[in-house]
Amino acid sequence: MTIIDVPASRNYQVIVGSGLLSQAGNQVVPFCKGNTAAIVSDETVWGLCGSTLEASLKAAGLHVIYYTFPAGEASKNGENYLKILNFLAKNKLTRSDVLVALGGGVTGDLTGFVAATYLRGIAYVQIPTSLLSMVDSSVGGKTAIDLPAGKNLAGAFYQPSLVLCDMDALSTLPQEIFRDGCGEIIKYGVLYDKALFDKLLTEGFSFDREAVIARCVELKRNVVAEDEFDTGARQKLNLGHTIGHGIEAQSHFTVSHGEAVATGMAIVARAGEKAGITSGDTVCAIHEILEKFGFPLNTGYSSHQLFTSALSDKKRSGGTVNLVVPREIGDCILLPTPIEQLQSFIEAGLA
């Protein structure tokens, strides 16, 4: 078991290990001053893990209610957000009670935004069940829902009280969902840690899950401690995301987040090489590791389609989008790019 302290506007711990779901009740109780824990989960995860979590919370003396919704990015919307708020109000949850997000990134983002806004803020615990949510979305306090105009456009910075990453939950994941999380892990290597990158390149899918997840959480912890509200250094975590979100949107979310981000990294690296920023060896290394994990290096969407989606990207500031561009593995920069130059930059990466 690994415990990582996250210093933020609310300090909390991320616990990485096995068997945590069945022990969750004792971990959650300290954050519930009332007597009710409200679990939010998607229908697929609830069928796999819900009864274990519910039993653990009840054994710890908590009254348990739960709300489930259809799995998938399409559920991270205003309609479900309001439904959950009304569910909590109908069940008379108070600010002394606690929310528990059980699931992947969609569940964590949605539940976190509900927690930030219900009664102007209620404690919540993240129990991520996908690799992607363990290494990325459950840590750092970004909560959001999607709007028709774009992804994550309504949300709040709101830190959880606790994060429990149970390695056993990963055994329930289909291979393509596990691979999806590997896209974000590779991102951390490209951004900050050449040793992690080289380890993944050597070991492929056989990497030590607990060690790698803990390392990614440590790297994100360091960034959040420096820039909790995403005004500077934390923006680097968006490597591959501006183009990746465009791929997701153009595909109507049939392309997964991790795959889209992986492809976005390849595109921005090639564009960076043509702009004289990214070394040729770095482009080759990124191509090699993405191919090892089965990610596509390009997309069938045009530069105009991806540019159109980028205009709604939340990282846009006035007439500029901050792109994250690698120089070498472990060394990336923020590149403020005028909107009028963005399409040509994307086009350079597609060619």
Secondary structure, DSSP 8 states (H G I E B T S, - for coil): -EEEEE-SSS-EEEEEESSTGGGHHHHHGGG-SSSEEEEEEEHHHIIIIIHHHHHHHHHTT-EEEEEEE-SSGGGSSHHHHHHHHHHHHHTT--TTSEEEEEESHHHHHHHHHHHHHGGG--EEEEEE-SHHIIIIITSS-EEEEEETTEEEEEEEE---SEEEEEGGGGGGS-HHHHHHHHHHHHHHHHHH-HHHHHHHHHHGGGS-HHHHHHHHHHHHHHHHHH-TTSSSGGGGGGTTHHHHHHHHHHTTT-S-HHHHHHHHHHHHHHHHHHTT-S-HHHHHHHHHHHHHTT--S--SS-HHHHHHHHTT-TTEETTEEEEEEEEETTEEEEEEEEHHHHHHHHHHHH-
